[in-house]
Amino acid sequence: MKPALLVVDIQNAFYENDAATSQSLEKAIEYINAAIALFREKHLPVICVQHMDQEDNIVPGEAAFELPEQLNILDSDVHVCKTYGNAFNKTPLAGELQKRAVDTIIITGFCAEYCVLSTYRGAQDLDLTPILLHNALASGVPDNIRFVESMSDSMTYGALKQVLG
């Protein structure tokens, strides 16, 4: 197994949705940051996926597009911009994973029932092994997180730490 960590759509724009979404994002970021630290410790790739939407002004250079300061993504991490829910659709993501011989992606991010799930399914279509990281998904509807985790392969941070040795 050669894994990479995918951080999907943790961006300033999505904090503006509502209090439930902001709270969900804050909780998820704690686990995402722990996973980022673990992947860096193991010298494994961390990939930041950011959504772009011209109509909503979520574009590079605008505050809405940017990452929240509490998210520990570095400029040296791989960054991929997307315009569809599935982070593989019309992006260089598959090529970036192939360059690094990645066959398994640990998926984290926002929104569990939309972009995260679409990316999970997109990975399966490319014969990659997608795994969701428990407590590292966000949504404005907490029940949707549990539903997405229940219908997908997922693991806890403790299990991830054990698997990565």
SELOTI-832998 format. One record per atom (N, C-alpha, C): residue in one letter; x, y, z. Coordinates in pm, whole numbers, padded with zeros to 5 digits, always signed. Example, Ala and Ser with C-alpha at 12.3 -4.5 7.8 and 13.67 -1.06 7.14 Angstrom:
% residues 2
a+01319-00569+00780a+01230-00450+00780a+01320-00330+00780s+01285-00225+00708s+01367-00106+00714s+01290+00003+00787
% end
This chain:
% residues 165
m+00084-00119+00000m+00000+00000+00000m+00088+00124+00000k+00061+00215-00092k+00128+00345-00097k+00020+00453-00087p-00002+00508+00033p-00112+00603+00052p-00074+00749+00033a-00176+00829+00008a-00166+00975+00010a-00285+01026+00089l-00269+01140+00151l-00378+01205+00224l-00439+01312+00135l-00571+01306+00118l-00643+01406+00040l-00723+01494+00135v-00704+01623+00126v-00779+01721+00205v-00867+01798+00106v-00997+01771+00111v-01090+01822+00010v-01170+01942+00062d-01159+02053-00008d-01246+02170+00008d-01256+02229+00149i-01149+02225+00223i-01147+02297+00351i-01102+02440+00316q-01200+02525+00292q-01174+02661+00244q-01258+02762+00321n-01211+02885+00323n-01282+02991+00396n-01426+03006+00352a-01456+02988+00225a-01592+03008+00173a-01695+02926+00247f-01657+02808+00291f-01755+02717+00347f-01781+02742+00496y-01701+02826+00558y-01728+02867+00695y-01846+02962+00701e-01877+03023+00589e-01984+03123+00585e-02122+03061+00574n-02131+02930+00554n-02261+02865+00534n-02353+02883+00654d-02314+02831+00770d-02394+02841+00891d-02313+02792+01010a-02367+02807+01128a-02296+02770+01251a-02267+02620+01256a-02361+02537+01212a-02341+02392+01215a-02225+02351+01125t-02217+02412+01008t-02107+02381+00916t-01974+02426+00976s-01970+02546+01031s-01846+02597+01092s-01799+02507+01205q-01892+02464+01290q-01857+02374+01401q-01805+02240+01348s-01869+02188+01246s-01827+02062+01185s-01687+02075+01124l-01661+02186+01057l-01529+02210+00998l-01422+02218+01106e-01449+02289+01214e-01352+02303+01323e-01315+02167+01380k-01414+02082+01404k-01389+01948+01457k-01307+01865+01359a-01346+01871+01230a-01275+01792+01128a-01130+01837+01114i-01105+01966+01121i-00969+02018+01104i-00874+01962+01210e-00923+01941+01331e-00837+01881+01435e-00784+01745+01389y-00872+01662+01336y-00831+01529+01290y-00750+01537+01161i-00788+01628+01073i-00712+01646+00949i-00569+01687+00980n-00552+01781+01072n-00417+01825+01108n-00335+01711+01169a-00399+01628+01249a-00328+01511+01306a-00285+01418+01193a-00373+01396+01096a-00338+01309+00982a-00227+01372+00898i-00233+01503+00877i-00128+01572+00802i+00007+01550+00870a+00011+01569+01001a+00136+01550+01076a+00187+01406+01062l+00097+01310+01070l+00134+01170+01056l+00190+01142+00916f+00124+01192+00813f+00172+01170+00676f+00308+01237+00654r+00327+01354+00708r+00458+01421+00694r+00566+01343+00767e+00534+01293+00886e+00629+01213+00964e+00674+01089+00885k+00582+01032+00809k+00610+00911+00731k+00656+00943+00589h+00674+01071+00558h+00719+01116+00426h+00624+01069+00315l+00494+01081+00343l+00390+01043+00248l+00321+01170+00197p+00269+01166+00076p+00211+01288+00016p+00084+01337+00085v+00076+01469+00094v-00044+01540+00140v-00090+01623+00021i-00216+01605-00016i-00269+01673-00134i-00389+01757-00092c-00381+01885-00122c-00488+01979-00091c-00570+02004-00217v-00699+01975-00209v-00791+01998-00321v-00879+02117-00286q-00882+02216-00375q-00962+02335-00350q-01063+02355-00462h-01186+02384-00421h-01295+02405-00516h-01289+02548-00570m-01316+02561-00699m-01326+02692-00763m-01466+02709-00819d-01521+02829-00805d-01653+02860-00859d-01656+03009-00892q-01652+03040-01021q-01650+03180-01066q-01773+03257-01016e-01891+03195-01026e-02016+03263-00988e-02018+03304-00842d-01961+03221-00755d-01959+03251-00612d-01831+03321-00569n-01748+03359-00666n-01621+03428-00640n-01526+03346-00553i-01531+03213-00568i-01437+03124-00501i-01328+03093-00603v-01235+03185-00614v-01128+03177-00714v-00995+03216-00648p-00884+03167-00704p-00754+03205-00647p-00740+03356-00634g-00685+03396-00522g-00667+03538-00494g-00777+03599-00409e-00890+03531-00401e-01002+03579-00320e-01001+03508-00185a-01043+03578-00081a-01042+03522+00055a-01124+03393+00065a-01235+03384-00007a-01320+03266-00001a-01247+03140-00049f-01156+03155-00144f-01082+03041-00200f-00974+02991-00104e-00923+03078-00024e-00808+03047+00061e-00840+02945+00169l-00734+02887+00224l-00746+02788+00331l-00755+02860+00465p-00832+02805+00559p-00834+02866+00693p-00696+02854+00757e-00658+02954+00833e-00523+02956+00890e-00495+02840+00985q-00598+02781+01045q-00576+02670+01137q-00549+02537+01066l-00564+02531+00934l-00537+02410+00857l-00388+02406+00823n-00321+02298+00856n-00175+02289+00843n-00125+02245+00706i-00185+02297+00602i-00139+02272+00465i-00024+02367+00435l+00078+02315+00368l+00194+02395+00330l+00192+02425+00181d+00262+02530+00141d+00275+02560-00001d+00345+02445-00075s+00432+02373-00004s+00506+02262-00066s+00421+02136-00085d+00302+02130-00025d+00211+02018-00050d+00158+02029-00192v+00109+01920-00245v+00047+01922-00377v-00086+01996-00366h-00112+02087-00457h-00239+02161-00460h-00307+02135-00594v-00435+02101-00587v-00515+02074-00705v-00643+02156-00696c-00677+02225-00804c-00802+02300-00810c-00903+02219-00889k-01029+02225-00845k-01135+02151-00914k-01256+02240-00933t-01338+02204-01031t-01463+02276-01055t-01583+02183-01048y-01559+02056-01029y-01665+01957-01015y-01659+01896-00876g-01762+01823-00836g-01761+01756-00706g-01650+01654-00695n-01633+01574-00798n-01530+01470-00801n-01396+01535-00829a-01303+01525-00736a-01171+01589-00750a-01087+01530-00863f-01130+01420-00920f-01058+01360-01034f-01108+01412-01168n-01228+01471-01170n-01291+01513-01295n-01223+01638-01351k-01153+01621-01462k-01087+01730-01535k-00985+01804-01448t-00910+01727-01367t-00800+01784-01286t-00676+01697-01305p-00562+01745-01259p-00440+01664-01267p-00422+01567-01149l-00525+01548-01067l-00510+01467-00946l-00463+01325-00976a-00524+01257-01069a-00485+01118-01100a-00338+01112-01141g-00295+01207-01221g-00155+01212-01264g-00060+01236-01147e-00099+01322-01055e-00016+01349-00937e-00001+01223-00853l-00110+01147-00838l-00103+01022-00761l-00018+00919-00834q-00036+00910-00964q+00041+00814-01044q+00191+00844-01037k+00228+00972-01044k+00369+01014-01033k+00433+00964-00904r+00352+00957-00800r+00401+00918-00667r+00372+00771-00636a+00324+00696-00735a+00291+00553-00721a+00189+00527-00611v+00099+00621-00589v-00005+00608-00486v-00115+00515-00537d-00154+00422-00451d-00264+00331-00485d-00381+00341-00386t-00361+00414-00277t-00461+00427-00171t-00471+00573-00130i-00594+00625-00122i-00609+00763-00075i-00695+00766+00050i-00645+00836+00148i-00717+00861+00272i-00784+00996+00252i-00917+00996+00251i-00992+01116+00216i-01048+01184+00340t-01028+01315+00345t-01081+01400+00451t-01146+01521+00384g-01227+01596+00458g-01272+01723+00405g-01420+01751+00409f-01458+01846+00327f-01593+01902+00319f-01641+01889+00175c-01755+01863+00151c-01871+01828+00229c-01891+01677+00212a-01908+01608+00322a-01912+01461+00322a-02002+01404+00213e-02123+01456+00204e-02222+01396+00114e-02211+01446-00030y-02124+01540-00056y-02109+01593-00191y-01969+01563-00244c-01877+01655-00228c-01745+01642-00291c-01664+01526-00236v-01673+01500-00107v-01598+01389-00049v-01648+01257-00107l-01778+01236-00107l-01834+01112-00160l-01810+01100-00310s-01822+01209-00383s-01796+01206-00528s-01651+01169-00557t-01560+01222-00479t-01418+01191-00496t-01389+01046-00457y-01453+00998-00353y-01441+00857-00312y-01480+00766-00428r-01594+00794-00487r-01642+00711-00600r-01551+00728-00722g-01502+00848-00744g-01410+00872-00855g-01283+00792-00841a-01234+00779-00718a-01113+00700-00692a-01139+00553-00726q-01256+00504-00689q-01289+00365-00721q-01292+00344-00873d-01342+00440-00946d-01347+00429-01092d-01209+00419-01154l-01109+00468-01082l-00970+00465-01131l-00890+00350-01070d-00959+00257-01005d-00897+00141-00940d-00802+00180-00827l-00829+00293-00765l-00757+00332-00644l-00838+00281-00525t-00775+00268-00410t-00846+00229-00289t-00872+00354-00206p-00998+00399-00199p-01030+00515-00117p-01074+00472+00023i-01029+00545+00123i-01067+00520+00262i-01098+00656+00325l-01212+00666+00390l-01247+00789+00460l-01189+00785+00600l-01143+00898+00649l-01090+00906+00785l-01201+00956+00878h-01239+00871+00975h-01343+00907+01073h-01310+01038+01142n-01410+01117+01166n-01401+01246+01235n-01326+01353+01156a-01286+01322+01033a-01214+01418+00951a-01299+01464+00832l-01430+01441+00843l-01524+01486+00741l-01612+01594+00803a-01658+01686+00720a-01744+01793+00768a-01868+01802+00680s-01975+01854+00740s-02102+01876+00671s-02187+01966+00758g-02282+02033+00697g-02379+02110+00775g-02482+02021+00841v-02486+01894+00801v-02582+01797+00855v-02503+01679+00912p-02484+01675+01045p-02402+01569+01105p-02445+01427+01068d-02573+01403+01054d-02619+01269+01016d-02566+01227+00879n-02542+01322+00792n-02489+01289+00660n-02347+01235+00668i-02269+01286+00764i-02133+01235+00783i-02139+01088+00822r-02221+01057+00920r-02234+00918+00965r-02283+00827+00852f-02378+00878+00772f-02429+00799+00660f-02319+00770+00558v-02244+00871+00519v-02137+00854+00420v-02031+00758+00474e-01993+00774+00601e-01895+00681+00660e-01948+00539+00663s-02077+00523+00688s-02134+00387+00701s-02141+00315+00567m-02150+00388+00459m-02162+00324+00328m-02028+00316+00253s-01921+00357+00319s-01789+00362+00256s-01687+00292+00344d-01575+00256+00285d-01465+00206+00366d-01407+00323+00443s-01392+00305+00573s-01340+00413+00655s-01258+00356+00770m-01179+00443+00832m-01099+00401+00947m-01080+00515+01043t-01048+00481+01165t-01021+00581+01268t-00876+00629+01255y-00848+00741+01320y-00711+00791+01322y-00617+00688+01387g-00662+00626+01496g-00579+00524+01563g-00545+00410+01470a-00642+00363+01392a-00616+00255+01297a-00520+00301+01188l-00538+00424+01141l-00447+00478+01039l-00304+00484+01090k-00290+00530+01214k-00158+00539+01275k-00092+00401+01284q-00173+00301+01319q-00124+00164+01329q-00082+00109+01192v-00166+00133+01092v-00138+00083+00957v-00011+00147+00899l+00007+00275+00924l+00124+00345+00870l+00252+00315+00950g+00233+00249+01065g+00348+00205+01145g+00418+00316+01210
% end
